[in-house]
Amino acid sequence: HDLPAAVDDYRRGLALLRPLLVQQPANRDRLGALYLLQLRLAATLVEQHDLDGALVSAREAVDAAKRLAQAEPNSLGHSHDLAVAELGLGDVLTARAEPREALPHQREAARLTTDIAGKMLDSTGARADMAYCLAVLGKTLVAVSQKEEARAKLTQARTILKELRKGSPLTPPQEASLAEIDKMLSTL
């Protein structure tokens, strides 16, 4: 796909959206659009190796998602959006070779998805999200030599994925994640 065109499109959308948010800063639909545009822009900028621009966008995505979650603290959807934004910021920081700075954001994403999964006990999607966040956190913990905590998080993610596999086949990315987790655990 055409990354420069995508960046231009996201920036045009943000240019249209920002004045509307100045008029109505608490408008949830517009905050949601801001979160999504910034998150997509950050991911696209990472692909283009503009890590400084990606960091700015990822931080703005987290800010918008936090505002949404604070406006509706009981909304699992807004909590999920915040987890995705925190994980996205962690991804940008990891791409910038700043794993220690990524950890608080990955921890928050794991905390949020664990909370959501606890409230949606029958949701395989919520448990898969939790496993993914724990696996990402575990991988970063390995990178910063926090092996005991890494082992615990990776084992927790592995257990969740194996439980999910009992109910239905895992997706190819989930199978790949499970294989990567097994490989990391074998070296700890």
N, CA, C and O atoms as a DFTB+ gen file, in Angstrom:
752 C
 N C O
     1  1       0.831      -1.178       0.000
     2  2       0.000       0.000       0.000
     3  2       0.875       1.240       0.000
     4  3       2.069       1.162       0.288
     5  1       0.287       2.381      -0.322
     6  2       1.007       3.639      -0.487
     7  2       1.091       4.358       0.852
     8  3       0.166       5.067       1.247
     9  1       2.223       4.167       1.554
    10  2       2.369       4.735       2.899
    11  2       2.355       6.265       2.911
    12  3       1.688       6.847       3.767
    13  1       3.064       6.945       1.996
    14  2       3.001       8.413       2.033
    15  2       1.583       8.955       1.831
    16  3       1.197       9.943       2.456
    17  1       0.821       8.313       0.966
    18  2      -0.562       8.746       0.745
    19  2      -1.402       8.513       2.000
    20  3      -2.248       9.335       2.349
    21  1      -1.163       7.389       2.673
    22  2      -1.896       7.107       3.914
    23  2      -1.572       8.154       4.975
    24  3      -2.467       8.636       5.669
    25  1      -0.295       8.506       5.100
    26  2       0.095       9.532       6.073
    27  2      -0.603      10.846       5.752
    28  3      -1.123      11.516       6.644
    29  1      -0.611      11.210       4.477
    30  2      -1.292      12.452       4.068
    31  2      -2.780      12.396       4.404
    32  3      -3.341      13.375       4.897
    33  1      -3.414      11.268       4.143
    34  2      -4.842      11.120       4.441
    35  2      -5.107      11.260       5.943
    36  3      -6.035      11.958       6.351
    37  1      -4.290      10.595       6.759
    38  2      -4.476      10.688       8.214
    39  2      -4.268      12.126       8.690
    40  3      -5.016      12.621       9.533
    41  1      -3.272      12.777       8.158
    42  2      -2.997      14.162       8.580
    43  2      -4.107      15.104       8.129
    44  3      -4.460      16.028       8.862
    45  1      -4.667      14.890       6.934
    46  2      -5.810      15.711       6.497
    47  2      -7.007      15.491       7.427
    48  3      -7.683      16.442       7.817
    49  1      -7.258      14.228       7.775
    50  2      -8.346      13.937       8.698
    51  2      -8.146      14.610      10.046
    52  3      -9.093      15.144      10.624
    53  1      -6.922      14.585      10.546
    54  2      -6.623      15.236      11.828
    55  2      -6.777      16.750      11.725
    56  3      -7.241      17.389      12.669
    57  1      -6.394      17.330      10.588
    58  2      -6.534      18.769      10.396
    59  2      -8.009      19.186      10.407
    60  3      -8.347      20.270      10.882
    61  1      -8.865      18.339       9.892
    62  2     -10.306      18.622       9.925
    63  2     -10.888      18.403      11.315
    64  3     -11.799      19.119      11.734
    65  1     -10.371      17.432      12.015
    66  2     -10.923      17.036      13.305
    67  2     -10.537      17.983      14.445
    68  3     -11.354      18.254      15.325
    69  1      -9.328      18.476      14.436
    70  2      -8.830      19.286      15.571
    71  2      -9.676      20.519      15.856
    72  3      -9.987      20.766      17.021
    73  1     -10.067      21.311      14.850
    74  2     -10.904      22.482      15.165
    75  2     -12.257      22.087      15.775
    76  3     -12.806      22.804      16.611
    77  1     -12.780      20.941      15.343
    78  2     -14.044      20.466      15.903
    79  2     -13.879      20.093      17.373
    80  3     -14.784      20.314      18.177
    81  1     -12.732      19.530      17.720
    82  2     -12.468      19.180      19.114
    83  2     -12.242      20.416      19.977
    84  3     -12.532      20.397      21.174
    85  1     -11.731      21.478      19.388
    86  2     -11.580      22.736      20.132
    87  2     -12.967      23.251      20.509
    88  3     -13.175      23.739      21.619
    89  1     -13.911      23.138      19.581
    90  2     -15.286      23.577      19.839
    91  2     -15.972      22.688      20.864
    92  3     -16.702      23.185      21.721
    93  1     -15.748      21.388      20.789
    94  2     -16.387      20.413      21.680
    95  2     -15.349      19.404      22.165
    96  3     -15.290      18.284      21.657
    97  1     -14.530      19.794      23.147
    98  2     -13.428      18.924      23.562
    99  2     -13.858      17.606      24.209
   100  3     -13.063      16.669      24.274
   101  1     -15.091      17.522      24.684
   102  2     -15.550      16.296      25.340
   103  2     -16.400      15.415      24.416
   104  3     -16.940      14.401      24.856
   105  1     -16.519      15.796      23.147
   106  2     -17.328      15.024      22.212
   107  2     -16.701      13.641      22.022
   108  3     -15.602      13.517      21.481
   109  1     -17.405      12.616      22.470
   110  2     -16.846      11.255      22.477
   111  2     -16.621      10.702      21.078
   112  3     -15.641       9.994      20.847
   113  1     -17.499      11.009      20.152
   114  2     -17.314      10.513      18.783
   115  2     -16.037      11.093      18.172
   116  3     -15.275      10.392      17.506
   117  1     -15.824      12.380      18.414
   118  2     -14.634      13.025      17.853
   119  2     -13.366      12.575      18.572
   120  3     -12.317      12.432      17.944
   121  1     -13.450      12.352      19.881
   122  2     -12.295      11.814      20.608
   123  2     -11.952      10.408      20.099
   124  3     -10.782      10.050      19.960
   125  1     -12.991       9.629      19.828
   126  2     -12.769       8.299      19.280
   127  2     -12.107       8.356      17.911
   128  3     -11.216       7.562      17.608
   129  1     -12.550       9.300      17.088
   130  2     -11.935       9.467      15.770
   131  2     -10.482       9.923      15.910
   132  3      -9.611       9.466      15.169
   133  1     -10.223      10.825      16.861
   134  2      -8.858      11.292      17.100
   135  2      -7.957      10.130      17.526
   136  3      -6.851       9.966      17.012
   137  1      -8.445       9.337      18.465
   138  2      -7.692       8.165      18.928
   139  2      -7.340       7.256      17.758
   140  3      -6.185       6.863      17.592
   141  1      -8.335       6.927      16.955
   142  2      -8.126       5.988      15.858
   143  2      -7.192       6.547      14.788
   144  3      -6.303       5.840      14.314
   145  1      -7.384       7.802      14.406
   146  2      -6.510       8.407      13.402
   147  2      -5.067       8.474      13.894
   148  3      -4.139       8.160      13.148
   149  1      -4.876       8.885      15.153
   150  2      -3.516       8.994      15.684
   151  2      -2.862       7.615      15.781
   152  3      -1.677       7.467      15.483
   153  1      -3.623       6.619      16.194
   154  2      -3.095       5.266      16.299
   155  2      -2.661       4.740      14.931
   156  3      -1.581       4.168      14.786
   157  1      -3.510       4.942      13.943
   158  2      -3.175       4.497      12.579
   159  2      -1.995       5.273      12.013
   160  3      -1.128       4.703      11.352
   161  1      -1.966       6.584      12.276
   162  2      -0.851       7.405      11.809
   163  2       0.454       6.937      12.455
   164  3       1.478       6.834      11.779
   165  1       0.421       6.657      13.749
   166  2       1.631       6.195      14.440
   167  2       2.145       4.903      13.818
   168  3       3.342       4.775      13.557
   169  1       1.257       3.949      13.578
   170  2       1.671       2.664      12.998
   171  2       2.245       2.863      11.592
   172  3       3.231       2.223      11.226
   173  1       1.639       3.733      10.821
   174  2       2.122       3.998       9.464
   175  2       3.476       4.699       9.493
   176  3       4.354       4.396       8.684
   177  1       3.644       5.635      10.427
   178  2       4.928       6.329      10.546
   179  2       6.045       5.379      10.981
   180  3       7.189       5.536      10.557
   181  1       5.723       4.401      11.821
   182  2       6.724       3.383      12.183
   183  2       7.158       2.634      10.924
   184  3       8.348       2.394      10.721
   185  1       6.197       2.268      10.084
   186  2       6.533       1.564       8.837
   187  2       7.431       2.410       7.944
   188  3       8.243       1.878       7.186
   189  1       7.283       3.738       8.036
   190  2       8.104       4.652       7.228
   191  2       9.398       5.037       7.945
   192  3      10.195       5.818       7.425
   193  1       9.597       4.497       9.114
   194  2      10.802       4.776       9.919
   195  2      10.860       6.212      10.434
   196  3      11.941       6.724      10.723
   197  1       9.709       6.862      10.550
   198  2       9.629       8.190      11.179
   199  2       9.226       7.959      12.636
   200  3       8.067       8.142      13.009
   201  1      10.193       7.557      13.445
   202  2       9.893       7.156      14.819
   203  2       9.589       8.346      15.722
   204  3       8.870       8.199      16.710
   205  1      10.126       9.523      15.400
   206  2       9.789      10.714      16.189
   207  2       8.331      11.105      15.954
   208  3       7.597      11.387      16.901
   209  1       7.923      11.119      14.700
   210  2       6.528      11.433      14.382
   211  2       5.581      10.387      14.945
   212  3       4.497      10.713      15.429
   213  1       5.999       9.125      14.877
   214  2       5.175       8.035      15.414
   215  2       4.987       8.191      16.914
   216  3       3.903       7.930      17.436
   217  1       6.033       8.612      17.606
   218  2       5.942       8.794      19.054
   219  2       4.936       9.890      19.411
   220  3       4.144       9.728      20.339
   221  1       4.966      10.987      18.687
   222  2       4.010      12.083      18.928
   223  2       2.583      11.577      18.710
   224  3       1.706      11.813      19.541
   225  1       2.352      10.886      17.601
   226  2       1.002      10.388      17.297
   227  2       0.541       9.352      18.313
   228  3      -0.612       9.375      18.744
   229  1       1.435       8.443      18.697
   230  2       1.058       7.409      19.670
   231  2       0.700       8.035      21.010
   232  3      -0.249       7.599      21.661
   233  1       1.442       9.046      21.429
   234  2       1.115       9.734      22.693
   235  2      -0.232      10.436      22.607
   236  3      -0.998      10.432      23.570
   237  1      -0.524      11.035      21.462
   238  2      -1.823      11.682      21.292
   239  2      -2.954      10.655      21.271
   240  3      -4.049      10.932      21.761
   241  1      -2.701       9.482      20.711
   242  2      -3.709       8.411      20.724
   243  2      -3.996       7.983      22.160
   244  3      -5.155       7.795      22.530
   245  1      -2.950       7.828      22.971
   246  2      -3.144       7.459      24.378
   247  2      -3.924       8.549      25.105
   248  3      -4.831       8.256      25.884
   249  1      -3.571       9.802      24.849
   250  2      -4.271      10.908      25.520
   251  2      -5.759      10.896      25.179
   252  3      -6.597      11.034      26.071
   253  1      -6.094      10.734      23.911
   254  2      -7.507      10.708      23.501
   255  2      -8.220       9.503      24.115
   256  3      -9.350       9.625      24.587
   257  1      -7.565       8.346      24.108
   258  2      -8.184       7.142      24.680
   259  2      -8.374       7.282      26.191
   260  3      -9.369       6.806      26.737
   261  1      -7.429       7.930      26.866
   262  2      -7.586       8.170      28.313
   263  2      -8.774       9.074      28.584
   264  3      -9.545       8.842      29.516
   265  1      -8.918      10.106      27.764
   266  2     -10.055      11.023      27.950
   267  2     -11.380      10.283      27.767
   268  3     -12.335      10.521      28.506
   269  1     -11.433       9.395      26.792
   270  2     -12.647       8.599      26.583
   271  2     -12.910       7.672      27.771
   272  3     -14.037       7.577      28.257
   273  1     -11.865       6.995      28.227
   274  2     -12.021       6.055      29.347
   275  2     -12.413       6.790      30.627
   276  3     -13.193       6.266      31.423
   277  1     -11.888       7.986      30.832
   278  2     -12.247       8.762      32.022
   279  2     -13.684       9.276      31.939
   280  3     -14.369       9.398      32.955
   281  1     -14.129       9.572      30.727
   282  2     -15.503      10.059      30.559
   283  2     -16.525       8.962      30.833
   284  3     -17.623       9.241      31.315
   285  1     -16.170       7.721      30.528
   286  2     -17.052       6.571      30.757
   287  2     -16.246       5.443      31.399
   288  3     -15.868       4.485      30.726
   289  1     -15.983       5.560      32.708
   290  2     -15.105       4.586      33.362
   291  2     -15.621       3.147      33.353
   292  3     -14.830       2.221      33.535
   293  1     -16.893       2.934      33.153
   294  2     -17.438       1.576      33.137
   295  2     -17.512       0.973      31.739
   296  3     -17.990      -0.149      31.565
   297  1     -17.041       1.716      30.749
   298  2     -17.102       1.239      29.365
   299  2     -15.930       0.309      29.072
   300  3     -14.776       0.735      29.052
   301  1     -16.238      -0.962      28.845
   302  2     -15.190      -1.913      28.490
   303  2     -14.598      -1.582      27.117
   304  3     -13.419      -1.829      26.867
   305  1     -15.413      -1.030      26.244
   306  2     -14.923      -0.632      24.924
   307  2     -13.859       0.450      25.018
   308  3     -12.834       0.384      24.341
   309  1     -14.108       1.452      25.866
   310  2     -13.110       2.513      26.030
   311  2     -11.873       1.991      26.751
   312  3     -10.759       2.428      26.463
   313  1     -12.057       1.066      27.680
   314  2     -10.897       0.444      28.338
   315  2     -10.071      -0.329      27.313
   316  3      -8.841      -0.294      27.342
   317  1     -10.754      -1.026      26.412
   318  2     -10.054      -1.761      25.355
   319  2      -9.297      -0.794      24.451
   320  3      -8.141      -1.040      24.109
   321  1      -9.941       0.298      24.066
   322  2      -9.267       1.294      23.223
   323  2      -8.021       1.833      23.916
   324  3      -6.987       2.021      23.274
   325  1      -8.110       2.082      25.208
   326  2      -6.954       2.572      25.954
   327  2      -5.850       1.514      25.975
   328  3      -4.675       1.847      25.826
   329  1      -6.214       0.254      26.157
   330  2      -5.213      -0.817      26.131
   331  2      -4.512      -0.867      24.773
   332  3      -3.292      -1.016      24.707
   333  1      -5.279      -0.744      23.701
   334  2      -4.700      -0.767      22.353
   335  2      -3.766       0.427      22.161
   336  3      -2.688       0.291      21.583
   337  1      -4.185       1.597      22.649
   338  2      -3.347       2.790      22.516
   339  2      -2.059       2.651      23.331
   340  3      -0.980       2.996      22.851
   341  1      -2.172       2.151      24.551
   342  2      -0.980       1.955      25.391
   343  2      -0.030       0.953      24.735
   344  3       1.183       1.161      24.717
   345  1      -0.583      -0.123      24.204
   346  2       0.240      -1.119      23.524
   347  2       0.900      -0.509      22.287
   348  3       2.064      -0.785      21.998
   349  1       0.152       0.317      21.562
   350  2       0.713       0.998      20.387
   351  2       1.872       1.911      20.756
   352  3       2.883       1.949      20.054
   353  1       1.730       2.652      21.860
   354  2       2.818       3.507      22.323
   355  2       4.019       2.649      22.718
   356  3       5.162       2.999      22.425
   357  1       3.756       1.537      23.377
   358  2       4.838       0.610      23.712
   359  2       5.538       0.087      22.465
   360  3       6.760      -0.057      22.452
   361  1       4.766      -0.199      21.415
   362  2       5.353      -0.671      20.156
   363  2       6.274       0.383      19.545
   364  3       7.357       0.064      19.053
   365  1       5.834       1.638      19.582
   366  2       6.664       2.726      19.042
   367  2       7.957       2.850      19.848
   368  3       9.041       2.978      19.279
   369  1       7.835       2.810      21.165
   370  2       9.031       2.912      22.007
   371  2       9.963       1.731      21.793
   372  3      11.183       1.893      21.817
   373  1       9.405       0.548      21.584
   374  2      10.226      -0.623      21.277
   375  2      10.933      -0.433      19.939
   376  3      12.118      -0.746      19.814
   377  1      10.220       0.074      18.942
   378  2      10.828       0.336      17.632
   379  2      11.953       1.367      17.747
   380  3      12.906       1.342      16.968
   381  1      11.839       2.266      18.715
   382  2      12.878       3.282      18.959
   383  2      14.025       2.726      19.808
   384  3      14.918       3.472      20.208
   385  1      14.001       1.425      20.082
   386  2      15.014       0.767      20.926
   387  2      15.003       1.348      22.342
   388  3      16.053       1.580      22.941
   389  1      13.797       1.576      22.861
   390  2      13.610       2.087      24.218
   391  2      12.702       1.140      25.005
   392  3      11.618       1.535      25.433
   393  1      13.144      -0.122      25.200
   394  2      12.264      -1.093      25.844
   395  2      11.905      -0.743      27.291
   396  3      10.797      -1.044      27.737
   397  1      12.806      -0.123      28.019
   398  2      12.475       0.246      29.410
   399  2      11.357       1.285      29.454
   400  3      10.518       1.268      30.355
   401  1      11.353       2.180      28.483
   402  2      10.297       3.188      28.406
   403  2       8.980       2.567      27.945
   404  3       7.903       3.069      28.266
   405  1       9.075       1.473      27.191
   406  2       7.871       0.784      26.705
   407  2       7.156       0.022      27.818
   408  3       5.936      -0.140      27.787
   409  1       7.927      -0.443      28.801
   410  2       7.361      -1.314      29.845
   411  2       6.126      -0.750      30.552
   412  3       5.137      -1.473      30.671
   413  1       6.125       0.504      31.029
   414  2       4.920       0.979      31.740
   415  2       3.664       0.940      30.865
   416  3       2.565       0.681      31.354
   417  1       3.838       1.194      29.591
   418  2       2.681       1.192      28.675
   419  2       2.209      -0.234      28.406
   420  3       1.008      -0.492      28.323
   421  1       3.157      -1.152      28.272
   422  2       2.787      -2.554      28.076
   423  2       2.167      -3.138      29.349
   424  3       1.243      -3.949      29.283
   425  1       2.680      -2.721      30.493
   426  2       2.079      -3.169      31.757
   427  2       0.631      -2.672      31.880
   428  3      -0.257      -3.404      32.315
   429  1       0.419      -1.418      31.489
   430  2      -0.937      -0.860      31.568
   431  2      -1.869      -1.588      30.606
   432  3      -3.013      -1.873      30.958
   433  1      -1.399      -1.893      29.398
   434  2      -2.218      -2.643      28.439
   435  2      -2.561      -4.019      28.996
   436  3      -3.699      -4.473      28.881
   437  1      -1.579      -4.679      29.598
   438  2      -1.828      -6.001      30.192
   439  2      -2.808      -5.898      31.359
   440  3      -3.683      -6.749      31.515
   441  1      -2.661      -4.853      32.178
   442  2      -3.579      -4.665      33.313
   443  2      -5.009      -4.452      32.808
   444  3      -5.953      -5.058      33.315
   445  1      -5.154      -3.591      31.814
   446  2      -6.486      -3.289      31.285
   447  2      -7.124      -4.522      30.651
   448  3      -8.299      -4.801      30.889
   449  1      -6.363      -5.260      29.847
   450  2      -6.952      -6.435      29.191
   451  2      -7.246      -7.544      30.194
   452  3      -8.189      -8.314      30.010
   453  1      -6.450      -7.629      31.249
   454  2      -6.736      -8.602      32.303
   455  2      -8.032      -8.241      33.010
   456  3      -8.843      -9.113      33.324
   457  1      -8.223      -6.949      33.259
   458  2      -9.454      -6.474      33.894
   459  2     -10.668      -6.755      32.996
   460  3     -11.708      -7.214      33.469
   461  1     -10.521      -6.477      31.713
   462  2     -11.621      -6.718      30.773
   463  2     -11.949      -8.212      30.722
   464  3     -13.118      -8.594      30.776
   465  1     -10.922      -9.050      30.619
   466  2     -11.148     -10.507      30.563
   467  2     -11.821     -11.000      31.840
   468  3     -12.625     -11.931      31.795
   469  1     -11.499     -10.386      32.974
   470  2     -12.127     -10.759      34.242
   471  2     -13.602     -10.408      34.287
   472  3     -14.378     -11.046      34.999
   473  1     -13.986      -9.399      33.530
   474  2     -15.394      -8.984      33.491
   475  2     -16.175      -9.681      32.386
   476  3     -17.406      -9.691      32.397
   477  1     -15.451     -10.267      31.430
   478  2     -16.083     -10.949      30.295
   479  2     -15.592     -12.387      30.268
   480  3     -14.895     -12.797      29.339
   481  1     -15.954     -13.140      31.275
   482  2     -15.394     -14.478      31.478
   483  2     -15.585     -15.424      30.294
   484  3     -14.758     -16.308      30.072
   485  1     -16.655     -15.247      29.540
   486  2     -16.929     -16.148      28.420
   487  2     -16.374     -15.647      27.095
   488  3     -16.600     -16.268      26.057
   489  1     -15.654     -14.542      27.117
   490  2     -15.176     -13.942      25.876
   491  2     -13.793     -14.479      25.498
   492  3     -12.798     -14.195      26.166
   493  1     -13.751     -15.256      24.422
   494  2     -12.451     -15.734      23.950
   495  2     -11.622     -14.572      23.403
   496  3     -10.396     -14.573      23.515
   497  1     -12.289     -13.590      22.817
   498  2     -11.576     -12.421      22.294
   499  2     -10.871     -11.652      23.395
   500  3      -9.727     -11.229      23.226
   501  1     -11.543     -11.468      24.523
   502  2     -10.933     -10.748      25.649
   503  2      -9.746     -11.524      26.208
   504  3      -8.725     -10.937      26.566
   505  1      -9.883     -12.842      26.280
   506  2      -8.761     -13.655      26.784
   507  2      -7.613     -13.682      25.781
   508  3      -6.448     -13.697      26.179
   509  1      -7.923     -13.688      24.491
   510  2      -6.866     -13.644      23.467
   511  2      -6.121     -12.313      23.527
   512  3      -4.896     -12.278      23.402
   513  1      -6.863     -11.212      23.719
   514  2      -6.222      -9.901      23.864
   515  2      -5.297      -9.879      25.077
   516  3      -4.184      -9.358      25.017
   517  1      -5.774     -10.451      26.173
   518  2      -4.979     -10.523      27.393
   519  2      -3.700     -11.326      27.143
   520  3      -2.616     -10.900      27.541
   521  1      -3.818     -12.467      26.496
   522  2      -2.650     -13.301      26.202
   523  2      -1.659     -12.545      25.328
   524  3      -0.450     -12.615      25.549
   525  1      -2.163     -11.832      24.347
   526  2      -1.288     -11.070      23.449
   527  2      -0.513     -10.006      24.226
   528  3       0.701      -9.876      24.072
   529  1      -1.223      -9.249      25.059
   530  2      -0.559      -8.197      25.845
   531  2       0.471      -8.783      26.808
   532  3       1.554      -8.224      26.983
   533  1       0.130      -9.901      27.424
   534  2       1.084     -10.549      28.335
   535  2       2.314     -11.054      27.581
   536  3       3.432     -10.979      28.090
   537  1       2.106     -11.563      26.376
   538  2       3.234     -12.055      25.574
   539  2       4.150     -10.897      25.161
   540  3       5.374     -11.014      25.226
   541  1       3.556      -9.791      24.740
   542  2       4.361      -8.612      24.365
   543  2       5.143      -8.116      25.577
   544  3       6.336      -7.826      25.482
   545  1       4.462      -8.022      26.712
   546  2       5.124      -7.594      27.945
   547  2       6.255      -8.560      28.303
   548  3       7.356      -8.127      28.644
   549  1       5.990      -9.855      28.228
   550  2       7.013     -10.850      28.532
   551  2       8.231     -10.725      27.637
   552  3       9.365     -10.833      28.103
   553  1       7.997     -10.498      26.353
   554  2       9.103     -10.348      25.408
   555  2       9.964      -9.133      25.765
   556  3      11.191      -9.199      25.697
   557  1       9.332      -8.046      26.139
   558  2      10.090      -6.845      26.525
   559  2      10.834      -7.083      27.833
   560  3      11.970      -6.636      27.992
   561  1      10.204      -7.780      28.765
   562  2      10.879      -8.100      30.022
   563  2      12.125      -8.944      29.781
   564  3      13.133      -8.773      30.467
   565  1      12.062      -9.852      28.813
   566  2      13.248     -10.631      28.446
   567  2      14.333      -9.674      27.937
   568  3      15.502      -9.799      28.303
   569  1      13.936      -8.723      27.096
   570  2      14.899      -7.792      26.496
   571  2      15.615      -6.932      27.540
   572  3      16.759      -6.525      27.339
   573  1      14.933      -6.661      28.654
   574  2      15.558      -5.827      29.701
   575  2      16.056      -6.674      30.860
   576  3      16.330      -6.157      31.943
   577  1      16.174      -7.979      30.630
   578  2      16.757      -8.919      31.597
   579  2      15.988      -9.040      32.904
   580  3      16.587      -9.267      33.955
   581  1      14.667      -8.891      32.849
   582  2      13.827      -9.150      34.018
   583  2      13.214     -10.539      33.821
   584  3      12.020     -10.684      33.562
   585  1      14.065     -11.543      33.951
   586  2      13.720     -12.895      33.526
   587  2      12.635     -13.559      34.367
   588  3      11.791     -14.270      33.821
   589  1      12.636     -13.348      35.662
   590  2      11.623     -13.996      36.504
   591  2      10.222     -13.498      36.154
   592  3       9.295     -14.288      35.972
   593  1      10.086     -12.174      36.063
   594  2       8.779     -11.623      35.698
   595  2       8.426     -12.013      34.265
   596  3       7.267     -12.297      33.961
   597  1       9.421     -12.027      33.394
   598  2       9.178     -12.440      32.006
   599  2       8.635     -13.859      31.964
   600  3       7.668     -14.139      31.255
   601  1       9.248     -14.745      32.715
   602  2       8.799     -16.137      32.752
   603  2       7.339     -16.214      33.216
   604  3       6.538     -16.956      32.648
   605  1       7.011     -15.447      34.243
   606  2       5.640     -15.479      34.771
   607  2       4.634     -14.982      33.734
   608  3       3.589     -15.603      33.537
   609  1       4.943     -13.866      33.069
   610  2       4.012     -13.303      32.080
   611  2       3.885     -14.214      30.862
   612  3       2.786     -14.433      30.351
   613  1       5.017     -14.740      30.405
   614  2       4.979     -15.630      29.240
   615  2       4.240     -16.930      29.560
   616  3       3.502     -17.450      28.723
   617  1       4.437     -17.445      30.759
   618  2       3.730     -18.669      31.170
   619  2       2.231     -18.406      31.239
   620  3       1.430     -19.241      30.818
   621  1       1.856     -17.255      31.765
   622  2       0.437     -16.902      31.836
   623  2      -0.161     -16.798      30.427
   624  3      -1.254     -17.308      30.178
   625  1       0.549     -16.145      29.514
   626  2       0.070     -16.023      28.132
   627  2      -0.052     -17.401      27.478
   628  3      -1.032     -17.686      26.791
   629  1       0.950     -18.246      27.698
   630  2       0.953     -19.602      27.143
   631  2      -0.242     -20.403      27.656
   632  3      -0.912     -21.089      26.884
   633  1      -0.505     -20.315      28.947
   634  2      -1.634     -21.037      29.551
   635  2      -2.955     -20.597      28.926
   636  3      -3.806     -21.429      28.608
   637  1      -3.121     -19.300      28.753
   638  2      -4.362     -18.775      28.157
   639  2      -4.518     -19.298      26.732
   640  3      -5.589     -19.775      26.358
   641  1      -3.460     -19.211      25.944
   642  2      -3.545     -19.668      24.550
   643  2      -3.844     -21.165      24.473
   644  3      -4.620     -21.596      23.620
   645  1      -3.242     -21.951      25.346
   646  2      -3.521     -23.403      25.338
   647  2      -4.970     -23.679      25.745
   648  3      -5.602     -24.585      25.201
   649  1      -5.498     -22.908      26.695
   650  2      -6.914     -23.063      27.070
   651  2      -7.817     -22.685      25.912
   652  3      -8.813     -23.360      25.653
   653  1      -7.479     -21.609      25.211
   654  2      -8.274     -21.195      24.060
   655  2      -8.250     -22.262      22.969
   656  3      -9.259     -22.499      22.304
   657  1      -7.106     -22.900      22.788
   658  2      -6.955     -23.937      21.767
   659  2      -7.867     -25.126      22.047
   660  3      -8.316     -25.790      21.112
   661  1      -8.146     -25.404      23.314
   662  2      -9.044     -26.510      23.667
   663  2     -10.457     -26.255      23.163
   664  3     -11.173     -27.190      22.806
   665  1     -10.862     -24.976      23.135
   666  2     -12.215     -24.640      22.705
   667  2     -12.368     -24.542      21.208
   668  3     -13.416     -24.900      20.671
   669  1     -11.350     -24.065      20.520
   670  2     -11.379     -23.944      19.066
   671  2      -9.956     -23.703      18.569
   672  3      -9.081     -23.312      19.341
   673  1      -9.734     -23.937      17.289
   674  2      -8.375     -23.749      16.772
   675  2      -7.916     -22.295      16.952
   676  3      -8.703     -21.357      16.825
   677  1      -6.640     -22.139      17.247
   678  2      -6.074     -20.799      17.323
   679  2      -5.891     -20.250      15.917
   680  3      -5.766     -21.007      14.955
   681  1      -5.878     -18.935      15.810
   682  2      -5.582     -18.304      14.529
   683  2      -4.093     -18.499      14.225
   684  3      -3.312     -18.755      15.141
   685  1      -3.693     -18.385      12.977
   686  2      -2.256     -18.500      12.666
   687  2      -1.372     -17.536      13.479
   688  3      -0.313     -17.951      13.949
   689  1      -1.771     -16.263      13.661
   690  2      -0.934     -15.402      14.502
   691  2      -0.859     -15.884      15.956
   692  3       0.180     -15.749      16.601
   693  1      -1.955     -16.442      16.467
   694  2      -1.937     -16.962      17.836
   695  2      -1.032     -18.185      17.939
   696  3      -0.307     -18.341      18.922
   697  1      -1.072     -19.056      16.924
   698  2      -0.179     -20.216      16.905
   699  2       1.283     -19.764      16.847
   700  3       2.142     -20.322      17.529
   701  1       1.551     -18.752      16.030
   702  2       2.919     -18.220      15.930
   703  2       3.357     -17.615      17.263
   704  3       4.503     -17.781      17.682
   705  1       2.445     -16.919      17.916
   706  2       2.755     -16.340      19.228
   707  2       3.054     -17.434      20.241
   708  3       3.998     -17.317      21.022
   709  1       2.256     -18.496      20.232
   710  2       2.476     -19.612      21.150
   711  2       3.846     -20.260      20.903
   712  3       4.560     -20.591      21.850
   713  1       4.200     -20.436      19.649
   714  2       5.516     -21.013      19.320
   715  2       6.644     -20.090      19.793
   716  3       7.653     -20.556      20.320
   717  1       6.465     -18.792      19.602
   718  2       7.486     -17.833      20.059
   719  2       7.596     -17.849      21.577
   720  3       8.698     -17.789      22.124
   721  1       6.454     -17.930      22.259
   722  2       6.457     -17.999      23.730
   723  2       7.194     -19.244      24.195
   724  3       8.031     -19.169      25.094
   725  1       6.893     -20.389      23.590
   726  2       7.570     -21.638      23.952
   727  2       9.082     -21.510      23.764
   728  3       9.863     -21.959      24.603
   729  1       9.477     -20.902      22.668
   730  2      10.910     -20.722      22.385
   731  2      11.558     -19.819      23.437
   732  3      12.642     -20.124      23.933
   733  1      10.898     -18.712      23.775
   734  2      11.465     -17.807      24.791
   735  2      11.537     -18.494      26.144
   736  3      12.532     -18.372      26.859
   737  1      10.472     -19.221      26.494
   738  2      10.473     -19.911      27.795
   739  2      11.583     -20.957      27.879
   740  3      12.139     -21.190      28.952
   741  1      11.899     -21.575      26.770
   742  2      12.955     -22.607      26.786
   743  2      14.331     -22.009      27.043
   744  3      15.253     -22.727      27.431
   745  1      14.481     -20.715      26.835
   746  2      15.783     -20.068      27.051
   747  2      15.886     -19.373      28.401
   748  3      16.956     -18.898      28.779
   749  1      14.784     -19.313      29.122
   750  2      14.815     -18.615      30.430
   751  2      15.209     -19.545      31.566
   752  3      15.280     -19.116      32.718
